[in-house]
Amino acid sequence: MSQQIIQVNFQFKDSVENYKISAAAIAEVFANLPGLQWKIWLIDEERKEGGGIYLFADKESADNYINSALLKKISTNPGFTNFHVKQFDTLGEPGIITHAPLKNGAVML
């Protein structure tokens, strides 16, 4: 089963500093998501845009997150606008060429 990437982007209304504090406060919740192998937190301070790139072990885990109460709560937070979620399969061979943490076409843990 293919590992899955989820990309989330949104604008935030709060200050950059408060956004960073909130992200740090909720990081442990994401660390305990079933099937999540890692999450990279994104921020563009100038445009007040945040988001994340997630790697899930399989499609089922990624689908479970997409349909979770956690993502629904975040996506309907009035402090966020222009909320977008995309889900992707991974391409092993080109990833190896471009130095992704891959081995034999699978992302390394």
N, C-alpha and C positions, 0 to 999 in steps of 0.2 A: 504494500500500500504506500502511496506517495506521501511524502511529508508535504505540509501545506504552509504557505505564507499568507498571513492576513496583514493587510495594510489599512490603517485607520488614520484619517486626517480630519481636523476641525479647527475652527477659529475659537479662541477663548476670550471672554469679556473681562475677566479679572486681571489684576496686575501680573506681570511676568513673575515677580517674586512669589506672590500667592499661588500661582499655578505650579511653580517648582515645589513649593511646600506641600501642596495637595498631592502632587505626583509622588513625592517621596513617602507621604503618609499612606498611600494606597498600594505601593509597590509590592508589599508582602502578599496582598490579596492575589496579585497577578502571579507571583512566584509559586503560588500553590494551586494554580489552575491545572486540572488534569490534562496531561498530554502536552503542556507548554514546555518547550525545550529552552527557549529564551525569548526575551522581548527587548528591543532597542527603543528607547524613548526618544521622541523627536520634538524639537522646538525651533521655531523661527521667531525670535524675540521681536524683531522689527515689525513683522506682519501679525504678531500674536496668533501664530498657528502652532498647534501641537499635534501629537499623534504617536503612532508606534508601528513598528514592524515586528511581527510575531512569527516564530517558527513553531508549528505544532507537529507532533510525531506522526499524525495521520489525519485523514479527512474527517473521520468521526469526531476526533477531539476538536478540530477546527470548527466543524459544523455545530458542535455542542456550545462552543464559545459564541459563535454568531447568533445562536438562538437562546443565549443565557439571559437571566435576569440582570446580571452584572452589566452586560453590554447594553441592554435596553435602558437601564438606569443611567448609564453614561451618555448614551445617544440622545436621551430625552432631557438631559440636564439643561435647564434654561441658561446656564452660563456658557454653553457651547452652541455654536451655529455652524452651518455648512458641514455637517457631519457626514463623512463618507467612509464606507467599508468596502474593501475589495479582497477577494480570496483567489489565491493562485496555487497551482502545482509548481514543483521545482524542476529545473532542467539540470541534471547532473553533469553531463559532459562539458557543456560550455562553462558551467560554474567552476569545474576543475581548472580549466584553462585560465580563467580570470581570478584564480586564487581564493575562491570561496572555500570555507572549511568543509570540503567534500572529500570522500574517499569512495572509490568504486561507484560513483554516481549518487551516493547518499550523503546527506549532511552529517558531519561528525557531531557527536554529543560532547 
